């Protein structure tokens, strides 16, 4: 996909406008589109590395990255999304690839643990994530814990 601007920032590096855009797209996808009412501001944003792609000044893909021992003993990614306007263009695959490169190359982590919505198990499996067998409801949405080890 062309004309994308990629950004990666810690919480303290986010401008007020960037934070607003991040919260807006997360609410648009996870609360409105998925009809899931939950508290998105979970006090983990301050500990996360925020990675996103913008097109024409709007966030079209986003996720947050956690170093080891924040969410899990392993590194982790979460709040992975693509805007409905860019779905089907492999942007989800691209942003997850970028996040894994950061985790393995910069954090020197050998494993990544995620909480995947069940309908995305096949997507995450394509990166090498494996179902741990831990299944649960999170905000009334079926999830599976998955791990990737190198």
N, CA and C atoms as a LAMMPS dump frame, in Angstrom:
ITEM: TIMESTEP
0
ITEM: NUMBER OF ATOMS
450
ITEM: BOX BOUNDS ff ff ff
-5.0000000000000000e+02 5.0000000000000000e+02
-5.0000000000000000e+02 5.0000000000000000e+02
-5.0000000000000000e+02 5.0000000000000000e+02
ITEM: ATOMS id mol type element x y z
1 1 1 N 0.856 -1.18 0
2 1 2 C 0 0 0
3 1 3 C 0.898 1.238 0
4 2 1 N 0.593 2.189 -0.844
5 2 2 C 1.446 3.369 -0.983
6 2 3 C 0.897 4.547 -0.187
7 3 1 N 1.729 5.576 -0.087
8 3 2 C 1.375 6.83 0.594
9 3 3 C 1.091 6.653 2.081
10 4 1 N 1.735 5.676 2.716
11 4 2 C 1.578 5.492 4.148
12 4 3 C 2.737 6.152 4.884
13 5 1 N 2.43 6.719 6.027
14 5 2 C 3.451 7.26 6.922
15 5 3 C 3.411 6.39 8.173
16 6 1 N 4.538 5.765 8.496
17 6 2 C 4.625 4.896 9.667
18 6 3 C 5.187 5.668 10.85
19 7 1 N 4.624 5.421 12.028
20 7 2 C 5.085 6.085 13.243
21 7 3 C 5.2 5.063 14.362
22 8 1 N 6.193 5.276 15.205
23 8 2 C 6.374 4.447 16.392
24 8 3 C 6.804 5.36 17.526
25 9 1 N 6.05 5.325 18.625
26 9 2 C 6.312 6.25 19.725
27 9 3 C 5.956 5.622 21.062
28 10 1 N 6.681 6.042 22.079
29 10 2 C 6.273 5.697 23.441
30 10 3 C 5.111 6.615 23.814
31 11 1 N 4.454 6.313 24.914
32 11 2 C 3.311 7.117 25.348
33 11 3 C 3.714 8.574 25.554
34 12 1 N 4.852 8.8 26.204
35 12 2 C 5.275 10.172 26.495
36 12 3 C 5.641 10.956 25.239
37 13 1 N 5.916 10.258 24.156
38 13 2 C 6.242 10.93 22.892
39 13 3 C 5.006 11.296 22.07
40 14 1 N 3.856 10.715 22.403
41 14 2 C 2.636 11.007 21.65
42 14 3 C 2.19 12.445 21.878
43 15 1 N 1.832 13.114 20.799
44 15 2 C 1.223 14.437 20.943
45 15 3 C -0.23 14.238 21.369
46 16 1 N -0.846 15.296 21.825
47 16 2 C -2.256 15.224 22.202
48 16 3 C -3.097 14.802 21.008
49 17 1 N -2.802 15.35 19.842
50 17 2 C -3.557 15.005 18.632
51 17 3 C -3.369 13.538 18.258
52 18 1 N -2.124 13.034 18.369
53 18 2 C -1.87 11.628 18.044
54 18 3 C -2.62 10.709 19.016
55 19 1 N -2.583 11.039 20.299
56 19 2 C -3.297 10.235 21.288
57 19 3 C -4.789 10.226 20.979
58 20 1 N -5.33 11.369 20.631
59 20 2 C -6.752 11.453 20.283
60 20 3 C -7.071 10.551 19.096
61 21 1 N -6.223 10.589 18.054
62 21 2 C -6.447 9.751 16.864
63 21 3 C -6.376 8.264 17.219
64 22 1 N -5.431 7.895 18.084
65 22 2 C -5.29 6.499 18.501
66 22 3 C -6.544 6.036 19.227
67 23 1 N -6.976 6.822 20.217
68 23 2 C -8.167 6.444 20.986
69 23 3 C -9.405 6.41 20.105
70 24 1 N -9.48 7.339 19.157
71 24 2 C -10.622 7.4 18.254
72 24 3 C -10.723 6.158 17.379
73 25 1 N -9.618 5.752 16.748
74 25 2 C -9.677 4.584 15.854
75 25 3 C -9.916 3.315 16.664
76 26 1 N -9.368 3.226 17.864
77 26 2 C -9.617 2.036 18.689
78 26 3 C -11.09 1.948 19.076
79 27 1 N -11.692 3.071 19.426
80 27 2 C -13.117 3.062 19.755
81 27 3 C -13.96 2.741 18.521
82 28 1 N -13.563 3.297 17.389
83 28 2 C -14.297 3.053 16.143
84 28 3 C -14.341 1.558 15.82
85 29 1 N -13.195 0.881 15.957
86 29 2 C -13.118 -0.533 15.598
87 29 3 C -13.637 -1.438 16.713
88 30 1 N -13.125 -1.272 17.922
89 30 2 C -13.423 -2.236 18.982
90 30 3 C -14.751 -1.983 19.702
91 31 1 N -15.168 -0.735 19.827
92 31 2 C -16.407 -0.444 20.545
93 31 3 C -17.587 -0.353 19.581
94 32 1 N -17.479 0.507 18.565
95 32 2 C -18.607 0.736 17.661
96 32 3 C -18.77 -0.421 16.671
97 33 1 N -17.726 -0.721 15.903
98 33 2 C -17.84 -1.749 14.867
99 33 3 C -18.111 -3.133 15.462
100 34 1 N -17.393 -3.487 16.538
101 34 2 C -17.57 -4.815 17.13
102 34 3 C -18.676 -4.839 18.187
103 35 1 N -19.286 -3.687 18.406
104 35 2 C -20.378 -3.58 19.388
105 35 3 C -19.985 -4.179 20.735
106 36 1 N -18.814 -3.793 21.193
107 36 2 C -18.261 -4.313 22.441
108 36 3 C -18.009 -3.142 23.387
109 37 1 N -18.756 -3.088 24.444
110 37 2 C -18.642 -1.969 25.378
111 37 3 C -17.673 -2.339 26.49
112 38 1 N -16.515 -1.711 26.469
113 38 2 C -15.482 -1.991 27.457
114 38 3 C -14.661 -0.72 27.655
115 39 1 N -13.887 -0.702 28.724
116 39 2 C -13.043 0.446 29.009
117 39 3 C -11.721 0.287 28.264
118 40 1 N -11.564 1.034 27.188
119 40 2 C -10.362 0.941 26.357
120 40 3 C -9.145 1.528 27.074
121 41 1 N -9.338 2.588 27.831
122 41 2 C -8.229 3.218 28.563
123 41 3 C -7.928 2.342 29.782
124 42 1 N -7.015 1.38 29.611
125 42 2 C -6.776 0.33 30.597
126 42 3 C -5.499 0.507 31.42
127 43 1 N -4.881 1.684 31.328
128 43 2 C -3.642 1.983 32.045
129 43 3 C -2.439 1.181 31.553
130 44 1 N -2.541 0.601 30.369
131 44 2 C -1.387 -0.035 29.75
132 44 3 C -0.791 0.828 28.639
133 45 1 N -1.529 1.806 28.159
134 45 2 C -0.992 2.662 27.091
135 45 3 C 0.312 3.339 27.52
136 46 1 N 0.388 3.696 28.784
137 46 2 C 1.571 4.387 29.297
138 46 3 C 2.813 3.497 29.254
139 47 1 N 2.619 2.179 29.213
140 47 2 C 3.727 1.22 29.219
141 47 3 C 4.007 0.651 27.833
142 48 1 N 3.234 1.068 26.851
143 48 2 C 3.302 0.483 25.51
144 48 3 C 4.152 1.32 24.556
145 49 1 N 4.59 0.647 23.51
146 49 2 C 5.142 1.3 22.329
147 49 3 C 3.995 1.286 21.319
148 50 1 N 3.683 2.434 20.762
149 50 2 C 2.55 2.56 19.846
150 50 3 C 3.078 2.615 18.412
151 51 1 N 2.573 1.721 17.587
152 51 2 C 2.979 1.624 16.184
153 51 3 C 1.74 1.81 15.326
154 52 1 N 1.838 2.705 14.354
155 52 2 C 0.683 2.902 13.475
156 52 3 C 1.1 3.421 12.11
157 53 1 N 0.152 3.283 11.174
158 53 2 C 0.309 3.796 9.813
159 53 3 C -0.783 4.822 9.571
160 54 1 N -0.392 5.925 8.946
161 54 2 C -1.352 6.968 8.581
162 54 3 C -1.414 7.102 7.071
163 55 1 N -2.606 7.374 6.605
164 55 2 C -2.813 7.711 5.196
165 55 3 C -3.639 8.984 5.181
166 56 1 N -3.123 10.001 4.517
167 56 2 C -3.787 11.303 4.467
168 56 3 C -4.118 11.831 5.869
169 57 1 N -3.205 11.592 6.808
170 57 2 C -3.359 12.12 8.16
171 57 3 C -4.263 11.314 9.071
172 58 1 N -4.84 10.225 8.56
173 58 2 C -5.731 9.385 9.37
174 58 3 C -5.062 8.051 9.674
175 59 1 N -5.226 7.543 10.877
176 59 2 C -4.677 6.244 11.243
177 59 3 C -5.473 5.157 10.527
178 60 1 N -4.754 4.284 9.804
179 60 2 C -5.411 3.196 9.078
180 60 3 C -5.001 1.819 9.613
181 61 1 N -3.943 1.776 10.413
182 61 2 C -3.523 0.534 11.071
183 61 3 C -2.839 0.931 12.369
184 62 1 N -3.035 0.1 13.401
185 62 2 C -2.488 0.451 14.713
186 62 3 C -2.308 -0.823 15.529
187 63 1 N -1.319 -0.796 16.402
188 63 2 C -1.19 -1.787 17.458
189 63 3 C -0.265 -1.232 18.523
190 64 1 N -0.307 -1.884 19.678
191 64 2 C 0.629 -1.504 20.732
192 64 3 C 1.478 -2.706 21.089
193 65 1 N 2.724 -2.409 21.443
194 65 2 C 3.743 -3.42 21.714
195 65 3 C 4.159 -3.289 23.175
196 66 1 N 4.347 -4.44 23.814
197 66 2 C 4.805 -4.454 25.202
198 66 3 C 6.086 -5.261 25.328
199 67 1 N 7.039 -4.695 26.046
200 67 2 C 8.246 -5.441 26.37
201 67 3 C 7.883 -6.583 27.323
202 68 1 N 8.839 -7.465 27.55
203 68 2 C 8.646 -8.572 28.47
204 68 3 C 8.255 -8.044 29.86
205 69 1 N 7.493 -8.861 30.59
206 69 2 C 7.115 -8.589 31.988
207 69 3 C 6.199 -7.387 32.185
208 70 1 N 5.459 -7.022 31.152
209 70 2 C 4.435 -5.977 31.323
210 70 3 C 3.049 -6.629 31.32
211 71 1 N 2.667 -7.229 30.21
212 71 2 C 1.39 -7.95 30.148
213 71 3 C 1.599 -9.432 30.488
214 72 1 N 2.697 -9.983 30.027
215 72 2 C 3.055 -11.389 30.214
216 72 3 C 4.56 -11.455 30.488
217 73 1 N 5.061 -12.614 30.912
218 73 2 C 6.527 -12.751 31.025
219 73 3 C 7.209 -12.518 29.671
220 74 1 N 6.489 -12.873 28.586
221 74 2 C 7.003 -12.659 27.23
222 74 3 C 6.602 -11.267 26.741
223 75 1 N 7.217 -10.836 25.656
224 75 2 C 6.767 -9.619 24.977
225 75 3 C 5.36 -9.883 24.438
226 76 1 N 4.66 -8.808 24.055
227 76 2 C 3.278 -8.976 23.609
228 76 3 C 2.882 -7.861 22.656
229 77 1 N 1.84 -8.126 21.868
230 77 2 C 1.197 -7.083 21.069
231 77 3 C -0.291 -7.129 21.377
232 78 1 N -0.961 -6.008 21.155
233 78 2 C -2.392 -5.959 21.394
234 78 3 C -3.024 -4.771 20.703
235 79 1 N -4.356 -4.708 20.811
236 79 2 C -5.145 -3.654 20.172
237 79 3 C -4.805 -3.553 18.685
238 80 1 N -4.584 -4.703 18.05
239 80 2 C -4.219 -4.756 16.633
240 80 3 C -5.466 -4.449 15.806
241 81 1 N -5.353 -3.476 14.906
242 81 2 C -6.511 -3.122 14.086
243 81 3 C -6.095 -2.553 12.751
244 82 1 N -7.012 -2.667 11.816
245 82 2 C -6.933 -1.908 10.569
246 82 3 C -8.282 -1.234 10.373
247 83 1 N -8.234 -0.064 9.814
248 83 2 C -9.455 0.674 9.507
249 83 3 C -10.226 -0.072 8.43
250 84 1 N -11.523 -0.003 8.504
251 84 2 C -12.374 -0.682 7.52
252 84 3 C -12.036 -0.226 6.094
253 85 1 N -11.521 0.991 5.956
254 85 2 C -11.218 1.54 4.626
255 85 3 C -10.035 0.856 3.943
256 86 1 N -9.209 0.11 4.691
257 86 2 C -8.015 -0.513 4.101
258 86 3 C -7.983 -2.031 4.268
259 87 1 N -9.056 -2.598 4.74
260 87 2 C -9.058 -4.054 4.945
261 87 3 C -8.962 -4.785 3.611
262 88 1 N -8.3 -5.946 3.669
263 88 2 C -8.11 -6.75 2.463
264 88 3 C -6.9 -6.332 1.655
265 89 1 N -6.08 -5.431 2.205
266 89 2 C -4.894 -4.947 1.484
267 89 3 C -3.6 -5.359 2.184
268 90 1 N -3.681 -6.372 3.051
269 90 2 C -2.524 -6.93 3.768
270 90 3 C -1.857 -5.972 4.744
271 91 1 N -2.532 -4.902 5.109
272 91 2 C -1.946 -3.958 6.055
273 91 3 C -1.87 -4.555 7.46
274 92 1 N -2.824 -5.41 7.81
275 92 2 C -2.763 -6.098 9.098
276 92 3 C -1.533 -6.975 9.186
277 93 1 N -1.25 -7.7 8.125
278 93 2 C -0.055 -8.549 8.078
279 93 3 C 1.205 -7.703 8.172
280 94 1 N 1.217 -6.585 7.482
281 94 2 C 2.394 -5.714 7.481
282 94 3 C 2.68 -5.157 8.871
283 95 1 N 1.654 -4.676 9.571
284 95 2 C 1.892 -4.066 10.879
285 95 3 C 2.304 -5.124 11.912
286 96 1 N 1.727 -6.321 11.823
287 96 2 C 2.154 -7.384 12.736
288 96 3 C 3.594 -7.776 12.431
289 97 1 N 3.964 -7.895 11.15
290 97 2 C 5.36 -8.17 10.78
291 97 3 C 6.3 -7.13 11.378
292 98 1 N 5.958 -5.847 11.237
293 98 2 C 6.793 -4.773 11.795
294 98 3 C 6.943 -4.926 13.304
295 99 1 N 5.825 -5.217 13.981
296 99 2 C 5.887 -5.327 15.44
297 99 3 C 6.77 -6.493 15.872
298 100 1 N 6.714 -7.605 15.15
299 100 2 C 7.549 -8.756 15.498
300 100 3 C 9.027 -8.458 15.254
301 101 1 N 9.327 -7.716 14.203
302 101 2 C 10.721 -7.308 13.962
303 101 3 C 11.238 -6.462 15.125
304 102 1 N 10.417 -5.551 15.607
305 102 2 C 10.8 -4.702 16.742
306 102 3 C 11.036 -5.559 17.979
307 103 1 N 10.119 -6.462 18.256
308 103 2 C 10.235 -7.314 19.446
309 103 3 C 11.484 -8.179 19.387
310 104 1 N 11.737 -8.819 18.261
311 104 2 C 12.87 -9.731 18.171
312 104 3 C 14.202 -9.007 18.021
313 105 1 N 14.229 -7.901 17.283
314 105 2 C 15.49 -7.201 17.026
315 105 3 C 15.852 -6.161 18.079
316 106 1 N 14.873 -5.414 18.564
317 106 2 C 15.181 -4.359 19.531
318 106 3 C 15.03 -4.827 20.971
319 107 1 N 13.982 -5.601 21.268
320 107 2 C 13.768 -6.076 22.635
321 107 3 C 14.563 -7.342 22.918
322 108 1 N 15.052 -7.986 21.856
323 108 2 C 15.797 -9.239 21.97
324 108 3 C 14.985 -10.341 22.649
325 109 1 N 13.684 -10.285 22.469
326 109 2 C 12.795 -11.294 23.034
327 109 3 C 12.808 -12.529 22.145
328 110 1 N 12.676 -13.678 22.738
329 110 2 C 12.62 -14.944 21.994
330 110 3 C 11.192 -15.468 21.872
331 111 1 N 10.229 -14.759 22.518
332 111 2 C 8.843 -15.218 22.438
333 111 3 C 7.875 -14.056 22.6
334 112 1 N 6.682 -14.254 22.026
335 112 2 C 5.625 -13.25 22.059
336 112 3 C 4.33 -13.969 22.419
337 113 1 N 3.613 -13.447 23.403
338 113 2 C 2.322 -14.021 23.817
339 113 3 C 1.229 -12.999 23.519
340 114 1 N 0.119 -13.477 22.969
341 114 2 C -0.996 -12.586 22.629
342 114 3 C -2.322 -13.165 23.116
343 115 1 N -3.294 -12.31 23.179
344 115 2 C -4.682 -12.675 23.438
345 115 3 C -5.431 -12.403 22.142
346 116 1 N -5.702 -13.462 21.38
347 116 2 C -6.278 -13.312 20.04
348 116 3 C -7.779 -13.549 20.051
349 117 1 N -8.517 -12.663 19.385
350 117 2 C -9.923 -12.961 19.153
351 117 3 C -9.976 -14.238 18.308
352 118 1 N -10.892 -15.14 18.669
353 118 2 C -10.903 -16.459 18.031
354 118 3 C -11.007 -16.415 16.514
355 119 1 N -11.718 -15.447 15.968
356 119 2 C -11.853 -15.414 14.507
357 119 3 C -10.529 -15.067 13.818
358 120 1 N -9.521 -14.653 14.608
359 120 2 C -8.215 -14.31 14.044
360 120 3 C -7.134 -15.364 14.316
361 121 1 N -7.52 -16.515 14.846
362 121 2 C -6.531 -17.563 15.152
363 121 3 C -5.748 -17.952 13.901
364 122 1 N -6.427 -18.146 12.79
365 122 2 C -5.745 -18.528 11.543
366 122 3 C -4.776 -17.434 11.094
367 123 1 N -5.195 -16.17 11.224
368 123 2 C -4.334 -15.042 10.862
369 123 3 C -3.043 -15.083 11.677
370 124 1 N -3.161 -15.204 12.993
371 124 2 C -1.959 -15.217 13.837
372 124 3 C -1.142 -16.494 13.65
373 125 1 N -1.799 -17.593 13.341
374 125 2 C -1.088 -18.846 13.077
375 125 3 C -0.162 -18.691 11.87
376 126 1 N -0.54 -17.848 10.922
377 126 2 C 0.287 -17.641 9.718
378 126 3 C 1.641 -17.012 10.048
379 127 1 N 1.77 -16.409 11.232
380 127 2 C 3.049 -15.84 11.676
381 127 3 C 3.846 -16.834 12.508
382 128 1 N 3.223 -17.973 12.825
383 128 2 C 3.875 -18.97 13.662
384 128 3 C 3.347 -19.027 15.089
385 129 1 N 2.336 -18.21 15.413
386 129 2 C 1.728 -18.287 16.743
387 129 3 C 1.015 -19.628 16.888
388 130 1 N 1.082 -20.186 18.104
389 130 2 C 0.481 -21.478 18.403
390 130 3 C -0.532 -21.298 19.534
391 131 1 N -1.657 -21.951 19.398
392 131 2 C -2.722 -21.96 20.399
393 131 3 C -2.19 -22.627 21.672
394 132 1 N -2.263 -21.942 22.811
395 132 2 C -1.786 -22.507 24.083
396 132 3 C -2.837 -23.392 24.737
397 133 1 N -4.059 -23.395 24.2
398 133 2 C -5.144 -24.155 24.799
399 133 3 C -5.945 -23.345 25.803
400 134 1 N -5.463 -22.144 26.135
401 134 2 C -6.187 -21.291 27.085
402 134 3 C -7.231 -20.489 26.313
403 135 1 N -8.506 -20.799 26.559
404 135 2 C -9.624 -20.135 25.876
405 135 3 C -10.453 -19.413 26.929
406 136 1 N -10.96 -18.236 26.594
407 136 2 C -11.701 -17.449 27.576
408 136 3 C -12.52 -16.38 26.877
409 137 1 N -13.477 -15.851 27.597
410 137 2 C -14.245 -14.71 27.116
411 137 3 C -13.604 -13.447 27.665
412 138 1 N -13.337 -12.517 26.795
413 138 2 C -12.848 -11.2 27.203
414 138 3 C -13.83 -10.197 26.626
415 139 1 N -14.512 -9.483 27.504
416 139 2 C -15.542 -8.534 27.071
417 139 3 C -16.589 -9.215 26.194
418 140 1 N -16.952 -10.448 26.566
419 140 2 C -17.963 -11.259 25.871
420 140 3 C -17.562 -11.671 24.458
421 141 1 N -16.276 -11.603 24.144
422 141 2 C -15.771 -12.042 22.842
423 141 3 C -14.828 -13.225 23.092
424 142 1 N -15.028 -14.369 22.405
425 142 2 C -14.142 -15.52 22.594
426 142 3 C -12.697 -15.186 22.189
427 143 1 N -11.772 -15.495 23.072
428 143 2 C -10.345 -15.262 22.858
429 143 3 C -9.563 -16.546 23.109
430 144 1 N -8.389 -16.609 22.524
431 144 2 C -7.451 -17.706 22.735
432 144 3 C -6.07 -17.1 22.969
433 145 1 N -5.406 -17.604 23.994
434 145 2 C -4.031 -17.177 24.225
435 145 3 C -3.127 -17.948 23.256
436 146 1 N -2.237 -17.209 22.604
437 146 2 C -1.34 -17.808 21.619
438 146 3 C 0.092 -17.37 21.926
439 147 1 N 1.052 -18.197 21.507
440 147 2 C 2.455 -17.863 21.735
441 147 3 C 3.267 -18.136 20.47
442 148 1 N 4.259 -17.295 20.257
443 148 2 C 5.209 -17.443 19.157
444 148 3 C 6.589 -17.49 19.771
445 149 1 N 7.358 -18.523 19.432
446 149 2 C 8.723 -18.648 19.959
447 149 3 C 9.693 -18.817 18.805
448 150 1 N 10.857 -18.161 18.945
449 150 2 C 11.882 -18.325 17.894
450 150 3 C 13.097 -19.013 18.485
